[in-house]
């Protein structure tokens, strides 16, 4: 889960930073670029919310009916953000601006790049998990203190040591 969160966060940061720089280089005022970046981050967070429902199951195999409250919550938050972009009072309060029709195509498509990255990560993880299962290995790790540092030990090996330690000795 930590690996997945770090990957998603790194991707969002890289895409957001690149988009912001490109918008500034294209001549957009800083305020407009910030407003567009906020929308991009909201869209990527929405994509991540749906994708994070399972660490291993593809978002396309996990039906929305499993968590309808998430769908309602994401849709409501997005509608509030879009509404704020088009209501003059909220535009001034939040320093946001409406976007063009072309930008309504570009920013959601850019946000969906996160879905591609995370689905590839799930696919790569399921491949590694299947290979580990065939080899008789467990992907779970437990951290066991060894002096001043921690060392990762596969759970299977730790269980074998416990069984061996509790078994009566055969010499005698």
C-alpha positions as CSV (number, residue, x, y, z in Angstrom):
1,X,0.0,0.0,0.0
2,X,2.8,2.4,0.8
3,X,4.5,1.6,-2.5
4,X,1.3,2.3,-4.4
5,X,0.8,5.6,-2.6
6,X,4.3,6.7,-3.3
7,X,4.0,5.8,-7.0
8,X,0.7,7.6,-7.3
9,X,2.0,10.7,-5.4
10,X,5.2,10.8,-7.5
11,X,3.2,10.5,-10.7
12,X,0.8,13.3,-9.7
13,X,3.6,15.5,-8.6
14,X,5.6,15.0,-11.9
15,X,2.6,15.5,-14.1
16,X,1.4,18.5,-12.1
17,X,4.8,20.1,-12.2
18,X,5.3,19.5,-15.9
19,X,1.8,20.8,-16.7
20,X,2.4,23.9,-14.6
21,X,5.7,24.6,-16.3
22,X,4.2,24.1,-19.8
23,X,1.3,26.4,-19.0
24,X,3.7,29.1,-17.9
25,X,5.9,28.6,-20.9
26,X,2.7,28.8,-23.1
27,X,2.2,32.3,-21.7
28,X,-0.7,31.7,-19.3
29,X,-0.7,34.0,-16.3
30,X,0.4,32.4,-13.0
31,X,-3.1,32.7,-11.5
32,X,-4.7,30.9,-14.5
33,X,-2.0,28.2,-14.4
34,X,-2.6,27.7,-10.7
35,X,-6.3,27.4,-11.3
36,X,-5.8,24.8,-14.0
37,X,-3.3,22.9,-11.9
38,X,-5.9,22.8,-9.0
39,X,-8.4,21.3,-11.4
40,X,-5.8,18.8,-12.7
41,X,-5.0,17.7,-9.1
42,X,-8.7,17.3,-8.2
43,X,-9.2,15.2,-11.3
44,X,-6.2,13.0,-10.5
45,X,-7.3,12.6,-6.9
46,X,-10.7,11.4,-8.2
47,X,-9.1,8.9,-10.5
48,X,-6.9,7.7,-7.6
49,X,-10.0,7.4,-5.3
50,X,-11.6,4.9,-7.7
51,X,-8.4,3.1,-8.5
52,X,-7.5,2.7,-4.8
53,X,-10.5,0.6,-4.0
54,X,-8.2,-2.5,-4.5
55,X,-4.5,-2.9,-4.5
56,X,-4.6,-5.9,-6.8
57,X,-7.9,-5.9,-8.7
58,X,-8.2,-3.8,-11.8
59,X,-10.5,-0.8,-11.5
60,X,-12.3,-2.2,-14.5
61,X,-13.1,-5.5,-12.7
62,X,-14.2,-3.8,-9.4
63,X,-17.8,-2.7,-9.9
64,X,-18.9,0.8,-8.7
65,X,-21.9,-0.9,-7.0
66,X,-19.4,-2.2,-4.4
67,X,-19.0,1.3,-3.1
68,X,-21.8,3.7,-4.3
69,X,-21.0,6.2,-1.6
70,X,-17.6,6.8,-3.1
71,X,-19.1,7.5,-6.5
72,X,-21.6,9.9,-5.0
73,X,-18.9,11.6,-2.9
74,X,-16.5,12.0,-5.8
75,X,-19.2,13.3,-8.1
76,X,-20.4,15.8,-5.5
77,X,-16.9,17.1,-4.8
78,X,-16.3,17.5,-8.6
79,X,-19.5,19.3,-9.1
80,X,-18.7,21.7,-6.3
81,X,-15.3,22.4,-7.8
82,X,-16.7,22.9,-11.3
83,X,-19.5,25.1,-9.9
84,X,-16.9,27.2,-8.1
85,X,-15.1,27.7,-11.4
86,X,-18.2,29.2,-13.0
87,X,-19.8,31.2,-10.2
88,X,-18.3,34.7,-10.1
89,X,-18.3,35.1,-6.3
90,X,-16.6,31.7,-5.8
91,X,-14.1,32.5,-8.6
92,X,-13.0,35.5,-6.6
93,X,-12.9,33.7,-3.2
94,X,-11.0,30.7,-4.5
95,X,-9.0,32.4,-7.2
96,X,-10.2,29.9,-9.8
97,X,-11.2,30.5,-13.4
98,X,-13.3,28.6,-15.9
99,X,-11.6,26.5,-18.5
100,X,-12.2,26.2,-22.3
101,X,-13.8,23.2,-24.0
102,X,-10.4,22.1,-25.3
103,X,-9.0,22.1,-21.7
104,X,-12.0,20.0,-20.6
105,X,-10.7,17.4,-23.0
106,X,-7.0,17.8,-22.1
107,X,-7.1,17.9,-18.3
108,X,-9.3,14.8,-17.8
109,X,-7.2,12.9,-20.3
110,X,-4.0,13.9,-18.5
111,X,-5.6,12.9,-15.2
112,X,-6.4,9.4,-16.7
113,X,-2.7,8.9,-17.2
114,X,-2.6,8.1,-13.5
115,X,-5.1,5.3,-14.1
116,X,-2.7,3.8,-16.8
117,X,0.3,4.0,-14.5
118,X,-1.6,2.4,-11.5
119,X,-3.2,-0.3,-13.6
120,X,0.3,-1.2,-15.0
121,X,1.6,-1.3,-11.4
122,X,-1.2,-3.7,-10.4
123,X,-0.5,-5.8,-13.5
124,X,3.2,-6.0,-12.7
125,X,2.4,-6.8,-9.0
126,X,0.0,-9.6,-9.9
127,X,2.6,-11.1,-12.2
128,X,5.2,-11.0,-9.4
129,X,2.7,-12.4,-6.9
130,X,1.8,-15.3,-9.2
131,X,5.5,-16.1,-9.7
132,X,6.2,-15.9,-6.0
133,X,3.2,-18.3,-5.3
134,X,4.5,-20.8,-7.9
135,X,7.9,-20.7,-6.2
136,X,6.3,-21.2,-2.8
137,X,7.2,-17.8,-1.4
138,X,5.1,-15.4,0.5
139,X,5.1,-11.7,-0.5
140,X,4.3,-10.7,3.1
141,X,7.2,-9.5,5.1
142,X,7.5,-9.0,8.8
143,X,10.0,-6.7,10.4
144,X,12.0,-8.3,13.1
145,X,14.3,-6.1,15.2
146,X,18.0,-7.1,15.0
147,X,19.9,-4.7,17.2
148,X,19.8,-1.1,16.0
149,X,18.2,-1.9,12.6
150,X,15.2,-3.8,11.2
151,X,15.6,-6.8,8.9
152,X,12.8,-8.1,6.6
153,X,12.1,-11.8,7.1
154,X,9.6,-13.8,5.0
155,X,6.6,-14.8,7.2
156,X,6.9,-18.5,6.1
157,X,10.5,-18.7,7.4
158,X,9.6,-17.2,10.7
159,X,6.7,-19.7,11.1
160,X,9.1,-22.6,10.4
161,X,11.5,-21.3,13.1
162,X,8.7,-21.1,15.7
163,X,7.5,-24.7,14.9
164,X,11.1,-26.0,15.1
165,X,11.7,-24.2,18.4
166,X,8.5,-25.6,20.0
167,X,8.9,-29.2,18.8
168,X,10.2,-31.6,21.4
169,X,13.8,-32.8,20.8
170,X,14.1,-36.4,19.4
171,X,17.4,-37.2,21.1
172,X,16.9,-39.0,24.2
